[in-house]
Amino acid sequence: MPGRMRAWRVGWLLSRLRYCPDWRGDYILQDKVPPAYGARLWGGAHMAQFWRYKMTISVGDKIPAVNMVKATAEGPQPVSSSEYFAGKKVALFSVPGAFTPTCSAKHLPGFVEKAGDLKDKGVDEIVGTAVNDAFVMGAWNEAAGSADITMLADGNGEFAEAVGLTMDGSGFGMGKRGQRFSMVIEDGTVTQLNVEDPGDFKVSSAEHMLGQL
């Protein structure tokens, strides 16, 4: 394809993205253009990079580097996600919000209950995250969690967005949040990924994760 024509087609495609929000409120290229057409439209290597940036994180991917805040007894401690998850095996679970019904009644208590079993399977640390500030995450862990759980606050939603797992909670007055999911992360690489369908609580549970280890 001549260079001028290719540039025109790429420009047209990118201009269309603003009119194609997905259900999470992001602009997701792979949902709008067939892969074969996309590869013709833009050189294969460049297209693959753009596609990968916009897609949900997958097994085998590295955890992206974003700012998070660890809730500790001494107060909030800023951390880099890529550095924090390096060099250890982590069971991570994400909830739409601290103190919300399913999260407090089932999700967090499940990881508290199964903490010993997870560590027997080689997990070094159990981490909970949500789009809440570190003070809320710390208070939630004190109320419903345990010392076996580390809370990493994703107050700005940067982690949820970087891994492609945001949701629109504006209908409930919650704004942009992270979806309900879990991951096993080994030395910064995702080795298991469990994303719930909207409204479900099945595959992201501690019990399900135990069966994967």
C-alpha positions as CSV (number, residue, x, y, z in Angstrom):
1,M,0.0,0.0,0.0
2,P,1.5,3.4,-0.9
3,G,2.7,5.4,2.1
4,R,0.2,8.2,1.6
5,M,-2.8,5.9,1.4
6,R,-1.6,3.9,4.5
7,A,-1.3,7.2,6.5
8,W,-4.8,8.3,5.4
9,R,-6.3,4.9,6.4
10,V,-4.5,4.9,9.8
11,G,-5.7,8.5,10.5
12,W,-9.3,7.6,9.6
13,L,-9.2,4.6,11.9
14,L,-7.9,6.5,14.9
15,S,-10.4,9.3,14.3
16,R,-13.2,6.7,14.5
17,L,-12.1,5.5,18.0
18,R,-13.5,8.5,19.7
19,Y,-17.0,7.4,18.6
20,C,-16.6,3.8,19.7
21,P,-16.4,3.6,23.5
22,D,-16.7,0.1,24.8
23,W,-18.8,-0.8,27.9
24,R,-16.0,0.1,30.2
25,G,-15.7,3.6,28.8
26,D,-12.3,2.9,27.1
27,Y,-11.4,3.0,23.4
28,I,-10.5,-0.5,22.5
29,L,-9.2,-1.0,19.0
30,Q,-9.4,-4.8,18.9
31,D,-13.2,-4.7,19.5
32,K,-13.8,-2.4,16.5
33,V,-11.6,-3.6,13.6
34,P,-11.0,-7.2,12.4
35,P,-7.3,-8.3,13.1
36,A,-6.7,-9.2,9.5
37,Y,-7.9,-5.8,8.3
38,G,-5.9,-4.1,11.0
39,A,-2.7,-5.8,10.0
40,R,-3.2,-4.7,6.4
41,L,-4.1,-1.2,7.5
42,W,-1.0,-0.6,9.5
43,G,2.4,-2.5,9.4
44,G,2.2,-5.8,11.3
45,A,4.7,-4.9,14.1
46,H,3.2,-1.4,14.8
47,M,-0.3,-2.8,14.8
48,A,0.6,-5.6,17.2
49,Q,2.1,-3.1,19.6
50,F,-1.0,-0.9,19.5
51,W,-3.3,-3.9,19.8
52,R,-1.3,-5.2,22.8
53,Y,-1.4,-1.8,24.6
54,K,-5.2,-1.7,24.4
55,M,-6.0,-5.3,25.3
56,T,-6.6,-6.8,28.7
57,I,-3.5,-8.2,30.3
58,S,-3.0,-11.9,29.6
59,V,-1.2,-14.9,31.1
60,G,2.5,-14.5,30.3
61,D,2.4,-10.7,30.4
62,K,4.5,-8.6,32.8
63,I,2.7,-6.5,35.3
64,P,2.8,-2.8,34.1
65,A,4.6,-0.2,36.1
66,V,2.2,2.2,37.7
67,N,2.0,4.0,41.0
68,M,0.0,2.3,43.9
69,V,-0.1,2.9,47.6
70,K,0.4,0.3,50.3
71,A,-1.7,0.6,53.4
72,T,0.4,0.1,56.5
73,A,0.2,0.7,60.2
74,E,2.7,3.5,59.7
75,G,0.6,5.2,57.0
76,P,0.4,5.1,53.2
77,Q,3.6,4.0,51.4
78,P,3.9,4.7,47.7
79,V,5.1,1.7,45.6
80,S,5.7,0.9,42.0
81,S,3.6,-2.1,40.9
82,S,6.3,-3.6,38.7
83,E,8.9,-3.4,41.4
84,Y,6.5,-4.6,44.2
85,F,5.5,-7.8,42.4
86,A,9.1,-8.7,41.3
87,G,11.0,-11.6,43.0
88,K,8.0,-13.3,44.7
89,K,4.8,-15.3,44.1
90,V,1.7,-13.2,44.8
91,A,-2.0,-14.0,44.9
92,L,-3.7,-10.8,43.9
93,F,-7.4,-10.2,44.0
94,S,-9.2,-7.0,42.8
95,V,-12.7,-5.8,44.0
96,P,-14.9,-3.0,42.7
97,G,-14.8,-1.3,46.1
98,A,-13.9,-1.8,49.7
99,F,-16.8,-2.3,52.1
100,T,-19.2,-3.2,49.3
101,P,-21.4,-6.2,50.0
102,T,-19.9,-9.1,48.0
103,C,-16.4,-7.9,48.5
104,S,-16.8,-7.7,52.3
105,A,-19.0,-10.8,52.8
106,K,-17.3,-13.2,50.4
107,H,-14.2,-12.1,48.5
108,L,-11.9,-10.7,51.2
109,P,-13.0,-13.3,53.9
110,G,-12.3,-16.1,51.4
111,F,-8.7,-15.0,51.1
112,V,-8.4,-14.6,54.8
113,E,-9.8,-18.1,55.4
114,K,-7.5,-19.7,52.7
115,A,-4.4,-17.7,53.5
116,G,-2.6,-20.6,55.1
117,D,-3.5,-23.0,52.3
118,L,-2.3,-20.5,49.6
119,K,1.0,-20.1,51.4
120,D,1.3,-23.8,51.7
121,K,1.1,-23.8,47.9
122,G,4.0,-21.5,47.6
123,V,2.3,-18.1,47.6
124,D,4.6,-15.5,49.4
125,E,2.1,-12.7,49.7
126,I,-1.7,-12.2,49.3
127,V,-2.6,-8.7,47.9
128,G,-6.0,-7.0,47.7
129,T,-6.6,-4.0,45.5
130,A,-9.4,-1.7,44.6
131,V,-9.9,1.9,43.3
132,N,-10.0,3.3,46.8
133,D,-7.5,5.4,48.8
134,A,-5.0,3.7,51.2
135,F,-6.9,4.9,54.3
136,V,-10.1,3.1,53.2
137,M,-8.2,0.0,52.1
138,G,-6.4,-0.1,55.5
139,A,-9.7,0.4,57.4
140,W,-11.3,-2.4,55.4
141,N,-8.5,-4.8,56.1
142,E,-8.8,-4.0,59.8
143,A,-12.5,-4.5,59.7
144,A,-12.8,-7.7,57.6
145,G,-9.2,-8.8,56.7
146,S,-6.2,-10.0,58.6
147,A,-2.4,-9.5,58.9
148,D,-2.1,-12.1,56.1
149,I,-3.5,-9.6,53.6
150,T,-1.6,-6.7,52.0
151,M,-3.8,-3.9,50.7
152,L,-2.5,-1.9,47.7
153,A,-4.7,1.1,47.0
154,D,-5.3,2.0,43.3
155,G,-6.7,5.4,44.2
156,N,-6.5,6.9,40.7
157,G,-7.4,3.6,38.9
158,E,-4.0,3.5,37.1
159,F,-3.5,-0.2,37.8
160,A,-7.0,-1.2,36.7
161,E,-6.6,0.8,33.6
162,A,-3.1,-0.4,32.8
163,V,-4.2,-4.1,32.9
164,G,-7.3,-3.3,30.9
165,L,-9.8,-4.3,33.6
166,T,-11.8,-1.2,34.4
167,M,-15.6,-1.0,34.8
168,D,-18.1,1.9,34.7
169,G,-19.7,2.1,38.1
170,S,-21.2,5.6,37.5
171,G,-24.7,4.1,37.7
172,F,-24.1,3.3,41.3
173,G,-22.3,6.6,42.0
174,M,-18.9,4.9,42.0
175,G,-17.3,6.3,38.9
176,K,-14.6,4.3,37.1
177,R,-13.5,1.2,39.1
178,G,-11.6,-2.0,38.7
179,Q,-13.4,-5.2,37.8
180,R,-13.6,-8.2,40.1
181,F,-10.7,-10.5,39.2
182,S,-7.8,-12.4,40.6
183,M,-4.2,-13.2,39.4
184,V,-1.3,-15.3,40.3
185,I,1.9,-13.3,39.7
186,E,5.3,-14.9,39.7
187,D,8.3,-12.6,39.6
188,G,6.2,-9.9,38.0
189,T,4.6,-12.2,35.4
190,V,1.0,-13.2,35.3
191,T,0.7,-17.0,35.5
192,Q,-3.0,-17.2,36.2
193,L,-5.8,-14.7,35.4
194,N,-9.5,-15.1,36.5
195,V,-11.9,-12.3,35.4
196,E,-15.5,-12.4,36.6
197,D,-18.5,-11.8,34.4
198,P,-20.4,-8.7,35.5
199,G,-22.2,-9.5,38.8
200,D,-20.6,-12.9,39.3
201,F,-18.4,-14.2,42.1
202,K,-17.0,-17.5,41.0
203,V,-13.6,-17.7,39.3
204,S,-11.8,-14.9,41.3
205,S,-12.3,-16.6,44.7
206,A,-9.5,-17.9,46.9
207,E,-10.9,-21.4,46.6
208,H,-10.8,-21.3,42.8
209,M,-7.2,-20.0,42.9
210,L,-6.2,-22.9,45.1
211,G,-7.2,-25.3,42.5
212,Q,-4.9,-23.6,40.0
213,L,-1.8,-23.8,42.2
